[in-house]
Structure formats: C-alpha cells, structure tokens
Amino acid sequence: MSFEQLGLSTDLLRAISDQGYTKPTPIQEQAIPVILEGSDVMGGAQTGTGKTASFTLPMLRRLEIQANSSMSPAKHPIRALILVPTRELAMQVYESVKTYGKYLTLRSAVIYGGVNIDAQIDVVRSGIEILVATPGRLLDHLQQKTLVLSKVEILVLDEADRMLDMGFLPDIKQIIQLLPDHRQNLMFSATFSEGIKKLASKILKKPVLIEVAKQNSVSELITHIVHPVEQIRKQELLICMIKQQDMQQVLVFARTKQGSDHLAQQLSRHGISSAAIHGDRNQLQRTQALGNFKQGLIRVLVATDVAARGLDIEDLTYVINFELPKNPEDYVHRIGRTGRAGAKGFAISLVSREENQLLIGIEKLLKTKVKIEEIKGFELKKQQPQALDKKAATDEKKYKRNALYVQNKKTSPFVKNGETIIRLNNEVVSKHTRRSEIKEDPLFTQPYESKVSDAETVILTQDELSKNIIHKSLRQSNRPLPTLFISPVISKQK
Ligand code: AMP
C-alpha cells in the first residue's frame, strides 16, 4: 500500500515525500484510514514503529479542512491535544507535527515543565490549533488560565503506559474533565497492563484496536545477549567492551540518577566521551547531551528509564543495560531505541547474580530465553556450597532442571539465515549459571513457553571480544519493524 491510497491531502503527501518515506509502516497503514473516519483508536505500538506519523498525519488531515491564516488568536482555538509523558517525547512529537504539517496553515506549540512558563504563555495566547503537552505543565497553564481546552476535537494519549507508570493518572483525569464530551480519542501504548485497560475503557468510545505486529517480533531484529558479571566489575567490563569492540554510539541504561552520573564520569575518565541524561538535569543539559550524542560528539549516553523515554536516535546499534530494569516492560522500552526502521540492533545486558530474577521476568515477557555469554576474566565467582542456605540449595536443584549448558559451535537460536554472531571456544565446557528464587511472576498469567529449548552459555575471551566478531551485517532492509504487542482485553470493533 502507498501513502497516496490512504486518503491524505497533497500537502501532506508532499511533506511525507520530503521526508523520504516511500511507504507507510504497518501501524500507519492500519491507523490512518480509521482515524480519518473519526473512530477512536487503541493502538498497540512502541516507539520506532512510525506511530507518531500514524496519528499525526490523519489528525492534520482532519484539522486542515478548517485551517485559516487569520491573525486573530480567537480563530485558532486548540483543536487537538497530544499528551505525552516526557519533555523529550513532547519535543519529538512537536517536531513531527511541524514536519508533516509544514505546508499547512495550522499552528502548533509544545509545552513541558523544567523551563520558564512565560515564553510558552506568549505562544499559546497567540492562538494554536495543535498543542503537544506533558500533563503537569498543561495543568499549570490551565490553573493560570493561559489556555482553554473547550474546543478540543481530538485527544491523543501517547505512551499511555508510561504516563501511568509516572503517576500522571490524576493529572490526566483532571485534564479530561475540561475537554468537550464529543471528541475523538486516540490512545497508544507499548504494553497493556490492567491500568491501561481501565483507562482505555474510561476514555475511549467503541475503539478500533490496531495491532501492529506478532508477539514475538522483538527478537527478529534485536539480538539479546546477557553477560553474567559481578556487580562490582560491571564498569570494568563495560569499558573493556566499548573499547575493544570499538563501539561508537552506545546508549547505556543505569537505574538511578546518581548511578548514571557516576558511570558517565568514570567512562569519560577512561577516555570514552560520555554524558548522563536523567530527571535532575535541566532541559538545556538534556537537549545538549542528546544533541551531542546524535552528532557523534560523545560516544556514550548514560540514561535512566524516564529520561530515555521516547528518544528518537537513528541507527543506534547498541543498547547496553548496565543494570536490568525493575519492571520487565522497561526492558522493551529500552531496547526500542535499537533495531529501528528495519536496522539490526543489539541489546546487551550486564547481569549480576542478584539480577537473575529480573532476567527471568524479562525472558517471560519476551517469551524467549536470552543468550548467555560469559566473558573470560569476568565470569561470576563460584559460590561455596557451604555458603548456600537450605533454600538456596533447593533453588539450585530446581534450577538444575533448567540448566544452561555450553554447546560447542552451536548456532545461536537468535540468528536467522545461518548468520554467525559469535565464535565459541574450541573446548566443550559444561557449566551452568545459577538462577535462584525461580518464582511465578504475578505479571504473567499466561504459561511461559520458551521458543528455545535450552539456552546456551558461551564463553568469549577478551581477545575474541576485541576482534569485534559479534556484530556483523548490522543493517538489513525489508525486515518488519520491531514491536512488542500484548493483546489487550478490549475487543476489536471493526
Ligand atoms: P516513531 O515510532 O514515531 O518514533 O518513528 C520512528 C522513526 O521512523 C522516526 O525517525 C520517523 O521519522 C521514521 N518513520 C516514520 N514513518 C516512516 C515511514 N513510513 N518510512 C520510513 N521511516 C518512517
């Protein structure tokens, strides 16, 4: 299907063509006609699938019919409101609105916290049809009566799952009360928790459910690798990997603000130019760090989950989890920065003994076992049997049933078409990695079935690491875009 067949105007088609897009992505193909018809939409899509254009293009098409070039602010009421969880995503969505709407006379603005409100007040007072906003700052404006939402025809909730995670539900409820009842609602979320389903049932009217990919498509583009390592040696291993594999643009995730600052400093001290991006950094610092990273002026961007939400970085090959996220769904969001627009990516996690349970949760969500590669010289220390208490010994037994054995020269289950991503040691080593406390995760009610019968443990020497043999043939065209979709309960209406 082509963009021309989707019912967009010539001005929008020109803007799309300027961007060099040749055909719509799956979510665009499905969402654009439905939104043009005026239906509410529940979209299951994550960043990287082209979802921003999937709602922005039909929204612009619907609004452009009444666009005018009057100088009077009254002639430009807010007709579309796009709520997003973070400032970075707000800026990105706003950029998309401007890019796709560049041949239209519609006006738009973006408002988010962390910057002076006065400049934003001037812009919204001048009259705008499309407002991109984070919930907190929008409420500030509403309290100061610098804008009204009584003419809103289209409401978009982008990355709704993250908005709930960040505690924006009360703000969203407050904002929705100020909107006219008669409006079109579009909600996008990468995952569908109970909270999301509840919110969807409150906001959406007869929504059309748009599914963009099969459940297991994450692993088709992204190679997931776990390096087991002691917590205290993670930094050393990270430095070693970046240097020896000559990684040039790496997004590293740390769990805390202080941790990300410290890591960025340590990397810089070891000659790897780095910056940290997190909630305590002001907008200018965050924008600068991101800009420097995108331009290749720094090699590593260390980010916390909240700060990295929605980052649109093209051609990012490596995402490294310095620490695994507490919430398995954040793993999906993190790795959404790589393997975008058909390119191949690598999600590498440095996993300490204490994080085994988190890894199990992630594997359940991905419905696959992640490849384990020990790096020689950085292996986990063996635990003394006497140090294991009774419970641990039982867990050990349990674990042995699922033991992970090294298999010599076995092709990775994640590698398609016989492509080789790692070279194994010559000897066969039989080994297992202990994962204690295997429990059912209450997040997952479905039985967990791995696609891979036995995951492999592979030992790589530092020398092998240095040969950079892991990551060849990084780009592949005509591959599906990476998405993870968990079917919500909402039934398909169309
Ligand atoms: P999003 O999922 O909205 O964050 O978009 C991810 C990236 O895909 C952005 O850099 C877009 O510019 C790009 N993109 C969106 N639609 C298309 C398309 N139809 N063809 C190629 N790239 C696209």
Residues whose N, C-alpha, C, O or C-beta is under 5 A from the ligand:
A	BS01	AMP	Y21 T22 K23 P24 T25 Q46 T47 G48 T49 G50 K51 T52 A53 A341
